[in-house]
Amino acid sequence: MDKSGLLETIALHRTGRALDNALKKDEDYQEALAQQQEAFDMLDEMELTAEQKSAVDQVITANNHTGAVYGAVAYRFGMEDGISLVWELQACT
């Protein structure tokens, strides 16, 4: 996917501070964040070795990165769909 131009500029702007502000107000996200903290707390209580902690950290990091990349691609894809829809609607008038 092309990562230059207006679409990417909009995506970068909307997935920064604007998204952070929206997430602070979103109850579902806040609940998911609380559940995540509970899971991390449980993990801390397991008294893992340094090697085990490193392995778990790598798994979590890889999973988070995959989710973030997926979300970014899905966001841009949705933006492209929205732009295409507007163009089609304008062509019909």
TIKELO-748500 format. One record per atom (N, C-alpha, C, O, CB): x, y, z; residue in three letters; residue number from 1; atom name. Coordinates in steps of 0.02 Angstrom, whole numbers, plus 50000, padded with zeros to 5 digits. Glycine has a CB too. Layout:
TIKELO-748500
    px    py    pz resn resi name
     X     Y     Z  ALA  NUM   CA
...
END
This chain:
TIKELO-748500
    px    py    pz resn resi name
 50042 49941 50000  MET    1    N
 50000 50000 50000  MET    1   CA
 50044 50062 50000  MET    1    C
 50093 50065 50038  MET    1    O
 49952 50000 50061  MET    1   CB
 50028 50110 49959  ASP    2    N
 50067 50172 49954  ASP    2   CA
 50063 50210 50020  ASP    2    C
 50009 50222 50047  ASP    2    O
 50041 50216 49896  ASP    2   CB
 50122 50227 50047  LYS    3    N
 50123 50261 50112  LYS    3   CA
 50143 50334 50105  LYS    3    C
 50176 50362 50148  LYS    3    O
 50171 50226 50159  LYS    3   CB
 50123 50365 50050  SER    4    N
 50136 50436 50040  SER    4   CA
 50071 50468 50017  SER    4    C
 50025 50433 49996  SER    4    O
 50194 50448 49989  SER    4   CB
 50068 50532 50021  GLY    5    N
 50010 50567 49997  GLY    5   CA
 49961 50585 50051  GLY    5    C
 49973 50576 50111  GLY    5    O
 49976 50525 49946  GLY    5   CB
 49905 50611 50029  LEU    6    N
 49854 50638 50074  LEU    6   CA
 49824 50585 50121  LEU    6    C
 49816 50597 50180  LEU    6    O
 49798 50670 50035  LEU    6   CB
 49809 50526 50094  LEU    7    N
 49779 50473 50135  LEU    7   CA
 49824 50455 50193  LEU    7    C
 49801 50448 50250  LEU    7    O
 49766 50411 50092  LEU    7   CB
 49889 50448 50181  GLU    8    N
 49935 50431 50235  GLU    8   CA
 49941 50488 50285  GLU    8    C
 49947 50476 50345  GLU    8    O
 50004 50414 50206  GLU    8   CB
 49940 50549 50261  THR    9    N
 49943 50607 50306  THR    9   CA
 49882 50608 50352  THR    9    C
 49888 50620 50412  THR    9    O
 49947 50673 50265  THR    9   CB
 49823 50595 50324  ILE   10    N
 49762 50593 50364  ILE   10   CA
 49767 50536 50415  ILE   10    C
 49751 50545 50473  ILE   10    O
 49700 50584 50320  ILE   10   CB
 49789 50478 50392  ALA   11    N
 49794 50420 50437  ALA   11   CA
 49842 50434 50494  ALA   11    C
 49828 50418 50552  ALA   11    O
 49817 50358 50398  ALA   11   CB
 49899 50464 50480  LEU   12    N
 49947 50480 50532  LEU   12   CA
 49918 50529 50583  LEU   12    C
 49929 50521 50643  LEU   12    O
 50011 50509 50502  LEU   12   CB
 49881 50578 50558  HIS   13    N
 49851 50628 50603  HIS   13   CA
 49796 50596 50646  HIS   13    C
 49794 50608 50707  HIS   13    O
 49823 50686 50563  HIS   13   CB
 49753 50557 50615  ARG   14    N
 49696 50529 50651  ARG   14   CA
 49715 50472 50697  ARG   14    C
 49677 50456 50743  ARG   14    O
 49645 50505 50601  ARG   14   CB
 49773 50440 50686  THR   15    N
 49792 50384 50730  THR   15   CA
 49842 50407 50783  THR   15    C
 49871 50366 50818  THR   15    O
 49823 50328 50688  THR   15   CB
 49852 50471 50789  GLY   16    N
 49895 50498 50841  GLY   16   CA
 49854 50524 50899  GLY   16    C
 49818 50486 50932  GLY   16    O
 49939 50554 50813  GLY   16   CB
 49860 50588 50911  ARG   17    N
 49826 50619 50968  ARG   17   CA
 49750 50612 50965  ARG   17    C
 49718 50602 51016  ARG   17    O
 49845 50693 50971  ARG   17   CB
 49722 50617 50906  ALA   18    N
 49649 50611 50899  ALA   18   CA
 49625 50543 50923  ALA   18    C
 49575 50537 50957  ALA   18    O
 49627 50624 50826  ALA   18   CB
 49661 50491 50903  LEU   19    N
 49643 50423 50925  LEU   19   CA
 49653 50415 51000  LEU   19    C
 49611 50386 51034  LEU   19    O
 49685 50371 50887  LEU   19   CB
 49709 50440 51025  ASP   20    N
 49721 50436 51097  ASP   20   CA
 49665 50467 51137  ASP   20    C
 49642 50440 51187  ASP   20    O
 49788 50470 51115  ASP   20   CB
 49641 50526 51115  ASN   21    N
 49586 50560 51150  ASN   21   CA
 49522 50519 51146  ASN   21    C
 49485 50515 51196  ASN   21    O
 49575 50629 51119  ASN   21   CB
 49509 50489 51089  ALA   22    N
 49448 50448 51082  ALA   22   CA
 49452 50386 51126  ALA   22    C
 49402 50366 51157  ALA   22    O
 49438 50427 51009  ALA   22   CB
 49511 50355 51130  LEU   23    N
 49519 50295 51171  LEU   23   CA
 49511 50309 51246  LEU   23    C
 49486 50266 51283  LEU   23    O
 49587 50263 51158  LEU   23   CB
 49531 50367 51267  LYS   24    N
 49523 50386 51338  LYS   24   CA
 49449 50387 51358  LYS   24    C
 49432 50374 51415  LYS   24    O
 49554 50454 51351  LYS   24   CB
 49406 50402 51310  LYS   25    N
 49334 50409 51323  LYS   25   CA
 49295 50344 51308  LYS   25    C
 49237 50339 51327  LYS   25    O
 49305 50465 51281  LYS   25   CB
 49327 50296 51275  ASP   26    N
 49292 50236 51253  ASP   26   CA
 49290 50184 51309  ASP   26    C
 49342 50160 51331  ASP   26    O
 49325 50206 51191  ASP   26   CB
 49230 50168 51332  GLU   27    N
 49222 50121 51388  GLU   27   CA
 49247 50051 51372  GLU   27    C
 49278 50019 51414  GLU   27    O
 49149 50118 51409  GLU   27   CB
 49234 50027 51311  ASP   28    N
 49257 49960 51292  ASP   28   CA
 49333 49956 51293  ASP   28    C
 49361 49907 51317  ASP   28    O
 49231 49942 51222  ASP   28   CB
 49366 50007 51267  TYR   29    N
 49439 50007 51267  TYR   29   CA
 49466 50011 51338  TYR   29    C
 49513 49976 51355  TYR   29    O
 49466 50067 51225  TYR   29   CB
 49435 50052 51380  GLN   30    N
 49458 50058 51449  GLN   30   CA
 49450 49993 51487  GLN   30    C
 49491 49975 51529  GLN   30    O
 49420 50114 51485  GLN   30   CB
 49395 49957 51473  GLU   31    N
 49385 49891 51505  GLU   31   CA
 49437 49841 51480  GLU   31    C
 49464 49802 51519  GLU   31    O
 49314 49866 51491  GLU   31   CB
 49452 49842 51415  ALA   32    N
 49503 49798 51388  ALA   32   CA
 49571 49813 51418  ALA   32    C
 49610 49768 51432  ALA   32    O
 49506 49804 51311  ALA   32   CB
 49585 49877 51429  LEU   33    N
 49647 49897 51460  LEU   33   CA
 49652 49871 51531  LEU   33    C
 49705 49849 51553  LEU   33    O
 49654 49973 51458  LEU   33   CB
 49597 49874 51568  ALA   34    N
 49595 49849 51636  ALA   34   CA
 49606 49773 51637  ALA   34    C
 49641 49747 51680  ALA   34    O
 49528 49867 51671  ALA   34   CB
 49575 49738 51590  GLN   35    N
 49585 49665 51585  GLN   35   CA
 49657 49649 51568  GLN   35    C
 49685 49600 51594  GLN   35    O
 49537 49635 51533  GLN   35   CB
 49686 49688 51525  GLN   36    N
 49756 49678 51508  GLN   36   CA
 49800 49686 51570  GLN   36    C
 49846 49646 51581  GLN   36    O
 49779 49727 51452  GLN   36   CB
 49787 49738 51609  GLN   37    N
 49827 49749 51670  GLN   37   CA
 49820 49691 51718  GLN   37    C
 49869 49671 51750  GLN   37    O
 49806 49814 51704  GLN   37   CB
 49759 49664 51725  GLU   38    N
 49748 49605 51768  GLU   38   CA
 49790 49546 51744  GLU   38    C
 49820 49511 51785  GLU   38    O
 49674 49586 51769  GLU   38   CB
 49792 49536 51679  ALA   39    N
 49832 49481 51651  ALA   39   CA
 49906 49491 51664  ALA   39    C
 49942 49444 51681  ALA   39    O
 49819 49474 51575  ALA   39   CB
 49930 49553 51655  PHE   40    N
 50000 49568 51670  PHE   40   CA
 50016 49558 51743  PHE   40    C
 50069 49534 51761  PHE   40    O
 50018 49639 51648  PHE   40   CB
 49969 49577 51787  ASP   41    N
 49979 49567 51859  ASP   41   CA
 49984 49493 51876  ASP   41    C
 50026 49473 51916  ASP   41    O
 49921 49599 51898  ASP   41   CB
 49941 49452 51845  MET   42    N
 49944 49379 51856  MET   42   CA
 50011 49352 51833  MET   42    C
 50041 49310 51866  MET   42    O
 49887 49344 51818  MET   42   CB
 50035 49376 51777  LEU   43    N
 50099 49354 51750  LEU   43   CA
 50156 49372 51798  LEU   43    C
 50201 49332 51809  LEU   43    O
 50111 49385 51681  LEU   43   CB
 50153 49432 51826  ASP   44    N
 50204 49454 51874  ASP   44   CA
 50206 49409 51936  ASP   44    C
 50259 49397 51964  ASP   44    O
 50192 49527 51895  ASP   44   CB
 50147 49385 51956  GLU   45    N
 50142 49342 52015  GLU   45   CA
 50171 49272 52005  GLU   45    C
 50180 49235 52053  GLU   45    O
 50070 49337 52037  GLU   45   CB
 50184 49254 51943  MET   46    N
 50207 49186 51927  MET   46   CA
 50281 49176 51942  MET   46    C
 50305 49119 51940  MET   46    O
 50194 49171 51855  MET   46   CB
 50317 49228 51957  GLU   47    N
 50388 49224 51974  GLU   47   CA
 50428 49186 51922  GLU   47    C
 50463 49138 51937  GLU   47    O
 50397 49192 52043  GLU   47   CB
 50422 49208 51860  LEU   48    N
 50458 49176 51804  LEU   48   CA
 50532 49192 51807  LEU   48    C
 50553 49243 51836  LEU   48    O
 50428 49197 51737  LEU   48   CB
 50571 49149 51777  THR   49    N
 50643 49163 51771  THR   49   CA
 50653 49219 51721  THR   49    C
 50607 49238 51684  THR   49    O
 50682 49099 51750  THR   49   CB
 50714 49246 51719  ALA   50    N
 50729 49300 51672  ALA   50   CA
 50720 49275 51600  ALA   50    C
 50695 49312 51557  ALA   50    O
 50801 49326 51682  ALA   50   CB
 50739 49214 51586  GLU   51    N
 50732 49186 51519  GLU   51   CA
 50658 49178 51500  GLU   51    C
 50638 49193 51444  GLU   51    O
 50767 49118 51514  GLU   51   CB
 50618 49155 51547  GLN   52    N
 50547 49148 51535  GLN   52   CA
 50513 49215 51525  GLN   52    C
 50471 49223 51481  GLN   52    O
 50514 49110 51593  GLN   52   CB
 50532 49265 51566  LYS   53    N
 50505 49332 51558  LYS   53   CA
 50523 49361 51490  LYS   53    C
 50481 49393 51458  LYS   53    O
 50531 49379 51613  LYS   53   CB
 50584 49349 51467  SER   54    N
 50605 49373 51402  SER   54   CA
 50564 49341 51346  SER   54    C
 50544 49375 51299  SER   54    O
 50680 49359 51392  SER   54   CB
 50552 49276 51352  ALA   55    N
 50513 49241 51301  ALA   55   CA
 50441 49267 51299  ALA   55    C
 50414 49279 51245  ALA   55    O
 50513 49166 51314  ALA   55   CB
 50411 49276 51357  VAL   56    N
 50343 49303 51361  VAL   56   CA
 50341 49374 51333  VAL   56    C
 50294 49391 51296  VAL   56    O
 50318 49302 51434  VAL   56   CB
 50391 49414 51349  ASP   57    N
 50394 49482 51324  ASP   57   CA
 50398 49483 51248  ASP   57    C
 50366 49524 51215  ASP   57    O
 50453 49520 51354  ASP   57   CB
 50438 49438 51219  GLN   58    N
 50444 49434 51146  GLN   58   CA
 50378 49415 51114  GLN   58    C
 50360 49442 51062  GLN   58    O
 50499 49384 51127  GLN   58   CB
 50343 49368 51144  VAL   59    N
 50278 49346 51118  VAL   59   CA
 50228 49404 51120  VAL   59    C
 50192 49417 51072  VAL   59    O
 50251 49286 51157  VAL   59   CB
 50225 49439 51177  ILE   60    N
 50179 49495 51184  ILE   60   CA
 50196 49551 51135  ILE   60    C
 50152 49579 51104  ILE   60    O
 50179 49521 51256  ILE   60   CB
 50260 49566 51129  THR   61    N
 50282 49618 51083  THR   61   CA
 50264 49601 51011  THR   61    C
 50239 49644 50974  THR   61    O
 50358 49629 51090  THR   61   CB
 50277 49539 50991  ALA   62    N
 50261 49518 50922  ALA   62   CA
 50185 49521 50910  ALA   62    C
 50163 49543 50857  ALA   62    O
 50287 49447 50909  ALA   62   CB
 50147 49500 50959  ASN   63    N
 50074 49502 50952  ASN   63   CA
 50048 49574 50948  ASN   63    C
 50006 49590 50906  ASN   63    O
 50041 49466 51012  ASN   63   CB
 50075 49617 50990  ASN   64    N
 50054 49688 50989  ASN   64   CA
 50073 49720 50922  ASN   64    C
 50033 49758 50894  ASN   64    O
 50087 49726 51046  ASN   64   CB
 50132 49705 50897  HIS   65    N
 50154 49734 50834  HIS   65   CA
 50109 49711 50776  HIS   65    C
 50090 49751 50734  HIS   65    O
 50227 49715 50820  HIS   65   CB
 50092 49647 50776  THR   66    N
 50047 49620 50724  THR   66   CA
 49980 49655 50727  THR   66    C
 49952 49675 50675  THR   66    O
 50039 49544 50732  THR   66   CB
 49953 49663 50787  GLY   67    N
 49888 49697 50794  GLY   67   CA
 49891 49769 50772  GLY   67    C
 49844 49794 50741  GLY   67    O
 49866 49693 50866  GLY   67   CB
 49946 49803 50788  ALA   68    N
 49953 49873 50769  ALA   68   CA
 49959 49881 50693  ALA   68    C
 49927 49925 50664  ALA   68    O
 50015 49904 50803  ALA   68   CB
 49997 49838 50662  VAL   69    N
 50004 49840 50589  VAL   69   CA
 49938 49824 50556  VAL   69    C
 49917 49857 50508  VAL   69    O
 50060 49791 50565  VAL   69   CB
 49904 49773 50581  TYR   70    N
 49838 49755 50555  TYR   70   CA
 49790 49815 50560  TYR   70    C
 49756 49831 50511  TYR   70    O
 49809 49694 50593  TYR   70   CB
 49789 49846 50618  GLY   71    N
 49744 49903 50628  GLY   71   CA
 49760 49960 50580  GLY   71    C
 49714 49992 50554  GLY   71    O
 49748 49927 50699  GLY   71   CB
 49824 49974 50570  ALA   72    N
 49843 50028 50524  ALA   72   CA
 49823 50013 50452  ALA   72    C
 49797 50056 50417  ALA   72    O
 49919 50040 50528  ALA   72   CB
 49833 49951 50431  VAL   73    N
 49814 49932 50363  VAL   73   CA
 49738 49935 50356  VAL   73    C
 49712 49960 50306  VAL   73    O
 49840 49861 50346  VAL   73   CB
 49702 49909 50406  ALA   74    N
 49629 49910 50403  ALA   74   CA
 49602 49982 50402  ALA   74    C
 49553 49996 50368  ALA   74    O
 49599 49872 50464  ALA   74   CB
 49634 50026 50440  TYR   75    N
 49613 50096 50441  TYR   75   CA
 49621 50127 50372  TYR   75    C
 49575 50159 50346  TYR   75    O
 49653 50136 50494  TYR   75   CB
 49680 50118 50342  ARG   76    N
 49691 50146 50275  ARG   76   CA
 49644 50116 50223  ARG   76    C
 49620 50150 50179  ARG   76    O
 49764 50135 50254  ARG   76   CB
 49632 50051 50229  PHE   77    N
 49587 50016 50184  PHE   77   CA
 49517 50046 50190  PHE   77    C
 49483 50059 50139  PHE   77    O
 49585 49940 50199  PHE   77   CB
 49494 50058 50251  GLY   78    N
 49429 50089 50262  GLY   78   CA
 49426 50160 50234  GLY   78    C
 49375 50180 50207  GLY   78    O
 49413 50090 50335  GLY   78   CB
 49481 50196 50242  MET   79    N
 49483 50264 50214  MET   79   CA
 49478 50261 50138  MET   79    C
 49441 50301 50108  MET   79    O
 49548 50300 50235  MET   79   CB
 49513 50215 50107  GLU   80    N
 49509 50207 50034  GLU   80   CA
 49438 50190 50013  GLU   80    C
 49414 50217 49963  GLU   80    O
 49557 50152 50011  GLU   80   CB
 49405 50146 50050  ASP   81    N
 49335 50129 50035  ASP   81   CA
 49291 50190 50040  ASP   81    C
 49247 50201 49998  ASP   81    O
 49310 50073 50082  ASP   81   CB
 49301 50230 50092  GLY   82    N
 49261 50290 50101  GLY   82   CA
 49270 50340 50044  GLY   82    C
 49223 50370 50020  GLY   82    O
 49278 50323 50167  GLY   82   CB
 49333 50349 50024  ILE   83    N
 49347 50394 49968  ILE   83   CA
 49316 50368 49904  ILE   83    C
 49287 50407 49866  ILE   83    O
 49424 50403 49960  ILE   83   CB
 49322 50303 49892  SER   84    N
 49291 50274 49832  SER   84   CA
 49216 50284 49832  SER   84    C
 49186 50298 49780  SER   84    O
 49308 50199 49827  SER   84   CB
 49185 50276 49889  LEU   85    N
 49113 50285 49895  LEU   85   CA
 49093 50356 49878  LEU   85    C
 49045 50368 49842  LEU   85    O
 49089 50266 49965  LEU   85   CB
 49130 50404 49905  VAL   86    N
 49115 50474 49891  VAL   86   CA
 49122 50488 49816  VAL   86    C
 49079 50521 49787  VAL   86    O
 49162 50521 49932  VAL   86   CB
 49174 50463 49786  TRP   87    N
 49183 50472 49714  TRP   87   CA
 49126 50442 49674  TRP   87    C
 49101 50473 49627  TRP   87    O
 49250 50441 49691  TRP   87   CB
 49104 50382 49693  GLU   88    N
 49049 50350 49658  GLU   88   CA
 48984 50389 49667  GLU   88    C
 48945 50397 49620  GLU   88    O
 49040 50278 49683  GLU   88   CB
 48972 50413 49727  LEU   89    N
 48911 50453 49739  LEU   89   CA
 48912 50518 49700  LEU   89    C
 48860 50539 49675  LEU   89    O
 48904 50468 49814  LEU   89   CB
 48970 50549 49694  GLN   90    N
 48975 50611 49655  GLN   90   CA
 48965 50597 49581  GLN   90    C
 48937 50638 49545  GLN   90    O
 49044 50644 49667  GLN   90   CB
 48988 50539 49557  ALA   91    N
 48980 50521 49487  ALA   91   CA
 48907 50509 49470  ALA   91    C
 48886 50518 49412  ALA   91    O
 49022 50459 49470  ALA   91   CB
 48867 50489 49519  CYS   92    N
 48796 50475 49508  CYS   92   CA
 48754 50538 49506  CYS   92    C
 48697 50536 49483  CYS   92    O
 48770 50428 49561  CYS   92   CB
 48781 50593 49529  THR   93    N
 48740 50654 49530  THR   93   CA
 48749 50696 49469  THR   93    C
 48718 50749 49462  THR   93    O
 48756 50695 49591  THR   93   CB
END
